[in-house]
């Protein structure tokens, strides 16, 4: 089989490379000439563990290629995937579908045989129907079907998520399109991966419902963590106690400074706007969005209070700035709210991140960037952990303490145990846990 993949961002590049690993002939298309040239040289524009090897292997095997020319990419293709960005639209929070619709027009201009046009991008309900209308308007004689195939990829684990998914969702009412999509995913079908065939609208809504539910779960445990601090309970024990209930599940019950990234912030907001547009407001998700926005701002005050209520003229060491580990993605990272707030309060911020500093330097002016975690600590009045990279989990605490002016740690990811930090001589603050003396920490 052969497919064209429009967009070489996170979704398009990972999906294209993984399909080629299945044995599919994949041609990835992008309008960014610089990006295509880098990909042809084997340079990967995003940080995703294992992606560089996957791309190199399939390029060498002749199954994966890159081009600026959509017509070339669509030659002989069974399907063309739209995997372009759908960022939040400025002003109203709706998903910006301009890239999707532009791709649909260009596809229409190059359709000369039957093809399945697949929306892989995260798009609101009704987008697939509009894509179909655009193609029919531009090319009335075109023979095609539109399908929705939302992605469920976690940054940092995307290849495993594609190769071993919980399910594959395909939205189409066409038997012909369904047969093409089933054949594309045949390696997973043979492994008994559930393949859910449904309507366009249902598939589109399923993606948003999944992400907003997970965002709500994160927000729920964050609020429970706040209550734990008031009553002296341990949020991790609460999370374990409820997570062992099969109806709830243990995933996404880890407290922190709020969700970020490329999906949850924009998808929760887009679903809220869609629901309002159709006169069926989602009050729960509206509240989730509001709480999460406020929480990221509140984290800076938590750091300031742990430093005695005043950080003017003080140095704050920050470990991790990406929204999660194993990615270089800075989109809606809590660091983008927390660090500027610390700077406005008069602090000097010194930071390190294993993968995100190149992008972060553009977004966080005035930060002093260092070569490693320990480089942030010299003379620091406190250190805060914003991202739970593995290399931060086993710091030499004696060395950390010796480097700092004051042994104060604010752990917003709860990667250390309060009793261990107390024994090591730290004034330690975390999320939703009592310290060994029984006080909230």
C-alpha positions in Angstrom: 0.0 0.0 0.0 1.0 3.6 -0.4 -0.1 6.7 1.5 0.7 10.4 1.5 1.1 12.2 4.8 0.5 16.0 4.8 2.4 17.6 7.7 5.7 16.5 9.2 5.0 17.8 12.7 4.6 15.6 15.7 1.6 13.6 14.5 2.5 13.4 10.8 6.1 12.4 11.2 5.5 9.8 13.9 2.5 8.3 12.1 4.3 8.3 8.7 7.4 6.6 10.2 5.3 4.0 12.0 3.2 3.2 9.0 6.4 2.7 7.0 7.5 0.3 9.7 4.4 -1.7 9.0 5.6 -2.0 5.4 3.5 0.8 3.9 5.1 3.1 1.3 4.8 6.5 2.9 5.6 9.9 1.4 5.5 12.8 3.9 4.7 16.3 2.5 5.4 19.7 4.0 5.5 23.3 2.8 8.6 24.1 4.9 11.5 23.6 2.5 14.0 23.8 5.3 12.3 21.1 7.3 12.1 18.7 4.3 15.8 19.2 3.5 16.7 18.5 7.1 14.5 15.3 7.1 16.2 14.2 3.9 19.5 14.6 5.7 18.3 12.5 8.5 17.8 15.4 10.9 14.7 15.0 13.1 13.0 18.3 13.9 11.3 17.1 17.1 12.5 15.2 20.2 10.9 11.8 20.5 12.8 8.8 21.8 13.5 6.3 19.1 12.1 8.4 16.2 15.5 9.1 14.6 16.3 5.4 14.3 12.8 4.6 13.0 13.0 7.2 10.3 16.6 6.3 9.3 15.7 2.6 9.0 12.7 3.1 6.8 14.3 5.7 4.6 17.1 3.3 4.0 14.6 0.6 3.2 12.9 2.8 0.6 9.6 2.9 2.4 9.7 6.5 3.7 10.4 9.6 1.7 9.9 13.4 2.0 8.8 16.0 -0.5 7.4 19.5 -1.0 5.3 18.3 -3.9 1.8 17.0 -2.9 1.1 15.8 -6.5 4.2 13.6 -6.3 3.3 12.3 -2.9 -0.2 11.3 -4.0 0.8 9.4 -7.1 -0.5 5.8 -6.7 -1.6 6.5 -3.1 -4.5 4.6 -1.5 -5.0 7.3 1.1 -3.9 10.8 1.9 -3.7 11.8 5.5 -4.2 15.4 6.8 -1.9 15.8 9.8 -1.5 19.5 10.0 -1.7 21.8 13.1 -5.0 22.8 14.6 -4.0 25.4 17.2 -6.4 27.4 19.3 -7.7 30.3 17.3 -6.8 33.7 18.8 -9.7 35.5 20.4 -12.3 32.7 20.8 -10.5 29.4 21.6 -12.0 27.5 18.6 -9.6 25.2 16.7 -8.0 27.0 13.8 -8.9 24.8 10.8 -7.3 27.0 8.1 -4.4 24.5 7.6 -6.8 21.6 7.3 -9.0 23.3 4.8 -6.1 24.5 2.8 -4.8 20.9 2.6 -8.3 19.7 1.5 -8.2 22.2 -1.4 -4.8 21.1 -2.5 -5.8 17.5 -2.3 -8.8 18.2 -4.5 -6.6 19.7 -7.1 -4.5 16.6 -7.3 -7.1 13.8 -7.0 -7.1 11.7 -10.2 -8.0 8.3 -8.9 -10.1 6.9 -6.0 -8.5 7.8 -2.6 -9.4 7.9 1.0 -8.9 11.4 2.5 -8.2 10.9 6.2 -8.2 13.6 8.9 -5.5 12.6 11.4 -5.4 16.1 12.9 -7.5 16.7 16.0 -10.5 18.5 14.6 -14.0 19.5 15.9 -17.2 17.7 15.0 -18.2 18.6 11.4 -14.7 19.1 10.0 -14.8 15.9 8.0 -18.0 16.9 6.3 -16.5 20.3 5.5 -13.4 18.7 4.1 -15.7 16.6 1.9 -17.6 19.7 0.7 -14.4 21.5 -0.1 -13.1 18.7 -2.2 -16.4 18.3 -4.1 -16.6 22.0 -4.8 -13.0 22.2 -6.1 -13.1 18.9 -8.0 -16.7 17.8 -8.7 -15.6 14.7 -10.6 -13.2 13.4 -7.9 -13.7 9.9 -6.6 -13.0 9.7 -2.9 -14.2 9.1 0.6 -13.4 11.1 3.8 -12.5 9.2 7.0 -11.5 10.4 10.5 -8.7 8.6 12.2 -7.8 10.5 15.4 -4.4 9.9 17.0 -3.9 8.9 20.6 -0.1 9.5 20.9 1.6 10.6 24.1 4.6 12.7 23.6 7.7 10.7 24.8 5.9 7.4 24.2 4.5 8.0 20.7 6.1 5.1 18.9 4.9 2.6 21.4 1.5 4.1 21.4 1.2 3.8 17.7 2.6 0.2 17.5 0.7 -1.1 20.6 -2.4 1.1 20.9 -5.3 0.5 23.2 -7.6 0.9 20.1 -7.8 2.4 16.6 -10.8 4.6 15.9 -11.9 5.0 12.3 -14.8 7.2 11.3 -16.4 6.4 8.0 -19.7 5.0 6.6 -18.1 3.8 3.4 -17.3 0.1 3.1 -14.6 0.9 0.5 -12.9 3.4 2.8 -13.2 1.0 5.7 -11.5 -1.7 3.8 -8.6 0.6 2.9 -8.2 1.7 6.5 -8.4 -1.9 7.9 -5.7 -3.0 5.5 -3.5 -0.1 6.6 -3.9 -1.2 10.2 -3.8 -4.9 9.4 -0.6 -5.6 11.5 -2.4 -4.3 14.6 -5.6 -6.2 13.7 -3.6 -9.4 13.6 -2.5 -8.6 17.1 -6.1 -8.3 18.1 -6.0 -4.5 18.7 -9.6 -3.3 18.9 -10.6 -1.4 15.7 -13.6 0.8 16.3 -15.5 1.7 13.1 -18.0 4.5 13.5 -19.3 7.7 11.9 -17.2 10.7 11.1 -18.8 12.8 13.8 -18.4 10.1 16.4 -14.7 9.6 15.7 -14.1 13.3 15.8 -15.9 13.7 19.1 -14.2 10.6 20.6 -10.8 12.2 20.3 -11.9 15.3 22.2 -13.8 13.3 24.8 -10.8 11.2 25.5 -8.4 14.2 26.0 -10.9 16.2 28.1 -11.6 13.3 30.3 -7.9 12.8 31.0 -7.5 16.5 31.6 -10.4 16.4 34.1 -8.8 13.5 35.9 -5.6 15.4 36.3 -7.5 18.5 37.6 -9.5 16.3 40.0 -6.4 14.9 41.7 -4.8 18.3 41.8 -7.8 19.6 43.8 -7.8 16.6 46.0 -4.1 17.3 46.7 -5.0 20.8 47.8 -7.5 19.4 50.2 -5.0 16.8 51.5 -2.7 19.6 52.5 -5.5 21.2 54.5 -6.4 18.0 56.4 -3.1 16.3 56.7 -3.8 13.5 54.3 -1.4 12.0 51.6 -2.6 12.5 48.1 -0.6 9.5 46.8 -2.3 7.2 49.2 -5.7 8.6 48.2 -4.8 8.2 44.5 -3.8 4.6 45.1 -6.9 4.0 47.1 -9.2 5.2 44.3 -7.0 4.1 41.4 -7.2 0.4 42.3 -10.9 0.7 41.6 -11.2 -0.7 38.0 -13.9 1.8 37.2 -11.5 4.7 38.0 -8.0 3.4 37.1 -4.6 4.6 38.4 -3.4 6.5 35.4 -3.4 10.4 35.3 -3.9 10.5 39.1 -0.5 12.1 39.8 -0.6 15.6 41.3 1.4 18.5 39.8 1.4 22.1 38.7 -1.3 21.6 36.0 -1.5 20.0 32.6 0.2 21.5 29.5 1.4 20.4 26.1 0.1 20.4 22.6 -3.2 18.6 23.2 -5.0 19.0 26.5 -5.1 22.9 26.7 -6.3 23.4 23.1 -8.6 20.4 23.0 -10.4 21.2 26.2 -10.9 24.7 25.1 -12.0 23.7 21.6 -14.5 21.2 23.0 -15.9 23.9 25.3 -16.4 26.2 22.4 -18.0 23.5 20.2 -20.4 22.6 23.0 -21.4 26.2 23.4 -21.9 26.6 19.7 -24.3 23.7 19.7 -26.1 24.9 22.8 -25.0 22.0 25.0 -22.4 23.5 27.3 -20.0 21.3 29.1 -19.8 22.8 32.6 -17.4 20.3 34.0 -14.8 21.0 31.2 -15.3 24.7 31.5 -14.4 24.4 35.2 -11.4 22.1 34.3 -10.0 24.8 32.0 -10.5 27.5 34.5 -8.9 25.6 37.4 -5.9 24.5 35.4 -5.2 28.0 34.2 -5.3 29.3 37.8 -3.3 26.5 39.2 -0.2 27.2 37.0 -0.3 30.8 38.2 -0.7 29.7 41.8 2.5 27.6 41.7 4.7 30.6 41.6 3.2 31.8 44.9 3.8 28.4 46.4 7.5 28.8 45.5 7.6 32.3 46.9 6.0 31.2 50.2 8.5 28.3 50.6 11.3 30.9 50.3 9.9 32.9 53.2 7.4 35.0 51.3 9.9 37.2 49.5 12.2 36.3 46.6 13.3 39.8 45.6 17.0 39.6 44.9 17.1 35.9 45.4 18.2 33.1 43.0 15.7 30.4 42.1 17.1 27.2 40.5 14.6 25.5 38.2 14.9 21.9 37.1 12.9 21.1 34.0 10.8 23.5 31.8 9.1 21.2 29.3 5.5 20.3 30.0 6.5 16.7 30.6 9.7 14.6 30.4 11.0 12.9 27.2 9.9 15.7 25.0 11.2 19.1 24.0 7.7 20.5 23.8 7.2 23.8 25.6 3.5 24.4 24.5 1.5 25.5 27.5 4.1 24.3 29.9 3.5 25.4 33.5 7.0 26.9 33.3 5.7 29.6 31.0 3.5 30.9 33.8 5.7 30.1 36.8 9.1 31.5 35.7 7.9 34.9 34.5 6.0 35.3 37.8 9.1 34.5 39.7 11.0 37.1 37.7 8.3 39.7 38.2 8.7 39.1 42.0 12.4 40.0 41.7 14.1 36.6 41.5 17.0 35.6 39.3 16.0 32.3 37.6 18.6 29.8 36.7 17.3 26.8 34.8 18.2 23.5 33.1 16.2 21.1 31.0 17.6 18.0 29.2 15.8 18.6 25.9 13.8 21.8 26.0 16.2 24.6 26.4 16.6 25.4 22.7 12.9 26.3 22.4 12.6 27.6 26.0 15.3 30.3 25.4 13.0 31.9 22.8 10.0 31.9 25.2 11.7 32.7 28.5 13.9 35.8 28.2 16.1 36.7 31.1 16.6 33.1 32.4 20.2 32.0 33.0 20.6 28.6 31.3 23.1 26.0 32.5 24.7 22.8 31.2 23.4 20.4 33.8 21.2 20.2 36.9 24.0 21.0 39.3 24.9 24.1 37.3 21.7 25.8 38.4 22.4 25.4 42.1 25.5 27.4 42.9 24.4 30.0 45.5 20.7 29.4 44.9 18.2 30.3 47.6 15.9 27.5 46.5 15.5 24.8 43.9 12.1 23.8 42.3 11.4 20.8 40.2 8.9 21.6 37.4 9.4 18.5 35.2 10.0 15.0 36.3 12.9 14.0 34.1 14.5 10.8 35.3 17.9 12.4 35.8 16.3 14.6 38.5 15.1 11.6 40.5 18.5 10.6 41.9 20.4 13.8 42.5 23.3 13.7 44.9 21.5 15.5 47.8 24.7 16.2 49.7 26.1 17.9 46.6 22.9 19.8 46.1 22.9 21.1 49.6 26.6 22.0 49.5 26.1 24.1 46.3 23.0 26.0 47.5 22.9 29.1 49.7 19.9 27.6 51.5 18.7 24.0 51.3 15.2 24.7 50.2 13.4 22.4 47.6 9.9 22.9 46.2 9.1 19.6 44.4 6.1 20.2 42.2 6.2 16.7 40.8 6.6 14.8 44.1 9.6 12.8 42.9 11.3 12.7 46.4 10.0 11.4 49.7 9.5 14.0 52.4 11.2 11.9 55.1 14.3 11.4 53.0 14.5 15.1 52.2 14.1 16.1 55.9 16.8 13.6 56.9 19.1 15.2 54.2 18.6 18.6 55.9 16.3 20.2 53.4 13.3 22.4 53.9 11.1 20.4 51.6 7.8 21.3 50.0 5.7 19.0 47.8 2.1 18.6 46.6 -0.5 17.2 48.8 1.7 15.3 51.3 2.4 15.7 55.0 6.0 15.9 56.1 7.3 13.4 58.7 6.3 15.7 61.5 2.7 15.6 60.3 2.6 19.1 59.0 1.6 19.8 55.4 4.6 19.8 53.1 
